[in-house]
Amino acid sequence: MPDLQVHQTPEEFIANERARYETFEWILHLVPAGAGGTDLTRLPSEIEEQLTRIGIREGSPIERMREANRRIDWVRDEFAQLLDVFPNVRKSLASAGDVSAAAVNEAEFNGHVYRCKGGYAIIVPTGVLLLTSFTAELYGMFSTSHFQRTMVLGDKLLASRSADPWREQLQRAARLAETSGNFLALYPRQAGAELQILFRRYSDLGVSDPPDLIRAQSTMPLPPDPRRLGHPLEAGNHLRQLAIKFLMLHECAHIALNHFDGSLAQGTWTQEFDADLWAVRTMLESTTSRYAAAASVLGAWLLMTIARHAEAFDKAKSQTSHPPAHERIDNLWTYVRGTNLLGRASKRLALDCLEEAQTRQVALNRGGWEFREPRFAGGNALARFLSDCIAKRTLDPFLDQVARWLYQGAPSRLCHSLATARVELERKNKKEPKDEGIKLGLDAVMQVYGTADRHSNSVLKDMLQDAYWAALARPVPDDQVSGSSASPP
Ligand SMILES: [Zn+2]
């Protein structure tokens, strides 16, 4: 979405934006020792390995991660690759001046283009990468081997213009055939429920946690390890890349189509539809392979489908300049059916894949609602988790989890949920001062507030306080935090 003009060069603007998003180092003070989960005081071995490889050895885990974030910018890298892969983009942006792209440590699912002095800055929050990855992996895991193969080969052909050698393709096909039955029992109900949890947490807390189904898979080894071929997460990995390419192209479209021209500073729906179609057309123009063509279309579909899932859970109906996702998806179908950029075989393959993906989306959606297990029950994600901890009489997992959520750079929605829980527990505590469960829950929330207070130069301290005043002013339903499941036994 195009945004207001700024009076800095793209590079200056990007440097300021990246600095604006604090990495909350003091969050570590919240983490109880040995709380289980992912210990923030120790990094997972594969990340340790990566950090050592790029020469970052000194400092606390968060200091080292921050240094890595400073050196590695996935959006900048994606953008550079995009210009390589699609020469027509470079041509379209030639008269736009300096165009730079960067990631910021924030959890929102949207990209922005800013008109700057002498060019443009494209800013994409890292939350986009997480939410896109997990959704793509869930869709990929449950797809037919034909679909999976199309995504893998298509993305490879698009990115490097060469597919895997035959021997590797055969190995992949064999592994997919061998494992194709493994996930049948989980589809569509459990998979659908996992998808719903992912998006409910995103809506309540602004974070993307890996679904259990994905966590249960072995880590996918880096290339050229042959164990990648046909790995349950392989197709999803490529689908994510395709969706990210589409997102970046959509942002480029706002620049190439001159959406900053005239008096319109904000994007209109027509501009958004135009940007979508420009992005798909640009991908299709650059490929002669039917796999790459079908995979490009599916990348666009996935990004729009993520927006659709997010809309379904977005109770706050957050401000967006983008039209409803189902209309964007309808437009995509119409475009693919009508375009003459696709030959007969390519169009057939693209429409088949779209059909399969769309059928899965409907099945996962319905299946998710049918799946009844306590951990998939409704309510605010933070309040539910706190209730579980109260019932088990232990706060450590809660504090550990809140710290990890904060680390994802998710403050505004998370602050809202924390403040709501605090107000609700305070009210209940007043009514039932002897209830141990309520006291325990309030104590947990106040530990987060207290830790933020002790770091007075933190932005988060003010955000939590503002969210608290706002929550006090709101009437709160009283069945959320210590409802029946939370009451002490
Ligand atoms: Zn847009």
Boltz pocket constraint, residues with backbone or C-beta under 6 A from the ligand:
constraints:
  - pocket:
      binder: B
      contacts: [[A, 1], [A, 2], [A, 111], [A, 250], [A, 251], [A, 254], [A, 267], [A, 271], [A, 272], [A, 275]]
      max_distance: 6.0
